[in-house]
Every structure is written in C-alpha cells, then in structure tokens.
Amino acid sequence: MYKFAVSAQDNSLKRLILGNHHKDYYNKQWKNEPNAALNLLDFKYLEEFNLENCDGFTGTVNLTDCARIKTILMNGSGVTTLMLPPSGVIEELRIPSTIKNFSIDTHPTL
C-alpha cells in the first residue's frame, strides 16, 4: 500500500493537476495500487484538483485541509474514498463510479 502525504512548501499552490480529461490519458505513476492514500496537507489556497483518468489510483484522496477548493475532477480515476473539507466553496465536483465512501457537509455553492 502506498501512502502519499503532500505538503505545499510555500502554501500558495492554487492548481494541482495529476490527471487529464482525455480518455486516452494514462498516468504511469499510478499502477493499480490498492488502498493507496493521497493526503494533501497544508494546501490552504488550493482551488483546483485534477485526478481525471488516473484509473490506476485505487484508494483515498484526503482534501480536508483544502478549504478554498472550488473544482475537484476525479472522473475516470479509481478513487474509492473522498474526504472533503467540512465546509467550503466547491463549485464543480466530478467523482468516479468507484467511490464507496463520500459525504458532503456544508458546501452551499455546490
């Protein structure tokens, strides 16, 4: 099992693009890692997260520290659990059919 904890050094990153909307896209970094975890820590200014068509990533994405996130694109990925901030400004959310655990609390713009 792979666990990735990513921390922003300068805390000003606004976009994190790991995937692509093209159906032919393949990210060879994710090779069917069961129960992988991607924890985005200290990304206070992150507004966009893209893991589209990364079907080899089959695990948890933790965005609980990303209070300013507006766009989350994960369709075509293998994500099974999505953890969102307790409240926020999410405007666009695309999740894959592989999601097994997911909840939304206070996101009035969604």
C-alpha positions in Angstrom: 0.0 0.0 0.0 1.3 3.4 -1.0 0.6 6.5 1.2 1.4 9.9 -0.3 1.4 12.9 2.0 2.0 16.0 0.0 2.7 19.3 1.7 3.0 22.7 -0.1 6.3 24.3 0.7 5.1 27.9 0.1 1.4 27.2 0.7 0.4 29.3 -2.4 -0.3 26.5 -4.9 -3.7 27.0 -6.5 -3.9 24.1 -9.0 -2.7 20.5 -8.7 -3.1 18.6 -12.0 -2.2 14.9 -11.8 -4.7 13.7 -14.4 -6.2 14.8 -17.8 -9.7 14.9 -19.3 -8.6 13.0 -22.4 -9.9 9.4 -22.3 -6.6 8.1 -23.8 -4.6 9.7 -20.9 -2.6 7.2 -18.8 -0.6 8.2 -15.7 2.1 5.5 -15.3 2.8 6.7 -11.8 -0.4 5.0 -10.6 -0.2 1.3 -11.2 -3.2 -0.3 -9.5 -2.1 0.4 -6.0 -4.8 -1.0 -3.8 -5.6 1.1 -0.7 -3.3 3.9 -1.7 -3.8 7.2 0.1 -3.2 10.7 -1.2 -3.3 13.2 1.7 -3.0 16.9 0.7 -1.7 18.7 3.7 -1.4 22.4 4.2 -2.9 23.3 0.8 -4.8 26.3 2.2 -5.0 28.1 -1.2 -5.7 25.1 -3.5 -8.6 25.8 -5.8 -8.4 23.0 -8.3 -7.5 19.4 -8.0 -7.5 17.1 -11.1 -7.0 13.3 -10.9 -9.1 12.5 -14.1 -8.5 9.2 -15.9 -5.9 8.0 -13.3 -7.6 4.7 -13.1 -4.6 3.0 -11.6 -5.0 5.1 -8.4 -7.4 3.0 -6.3 -7.6 4.4 -2.8 -8.3 7.5 -0.7 -8.0 11.2 -1.5 -8.0 13.5 1.5 -8.8 17.1 0.8 -9.9 18.1 4.3 -7.3 20.9 4.6 -8.2 22.4 1.3 -10.9 24.9 2.5 -10.7 27.1 -0.7 -11.1 24.2 -3.2 -13.6 25.0 -6.0 -13.0 22.3 -8.6 -12.4 18.6 -8.0 -12.2 16.5 -11.1 -11.7 12.7 -10.5 -13.9 11.0 -13.1 -12.2 8.1 -14.7 -10.0 7.5 -11.7 -10.1 4.6 -9.3 -10.7 6.6 -6.1 -12.8 4.7 -3.6 -12.9 7.3 -0.7 -13.0 11.1 -0.9 -12.6 13.2 2.1 -13.7 16.9 1.7 -13.2 19.9 3.9 -16.0 20.3 6.5 -17.3 23.4 4.7 -16.2 25.3 1.6 -16.8 26.8 -1.8 -16.9 23.7 -4.1 -18.5 24.7 -7.4 -17.6 21.6 -9.6 -17.3 18.1 -8.3 -16.8 15.1 -10.7 -16.4 11.7 -8.9 -15.8 8.3 -10.4 -18.2 5.3 -10.1 -15.6 3.6 -7.9 -16.5 5.8 -4.9 -17.6 3.8 -1.9 -17.2 6.4 0.9 -18.2 10.0 0.5 -20.1 12.7 2.3 -20.8 16.4 1.8 -21.5 18.7 4.7 -21.7 22.5 4.2 -20.9 23.4 0.6 -23.6 25.9 -0.4 -22.0 26.7 -3.9 -22.2 23.0 -5.0 
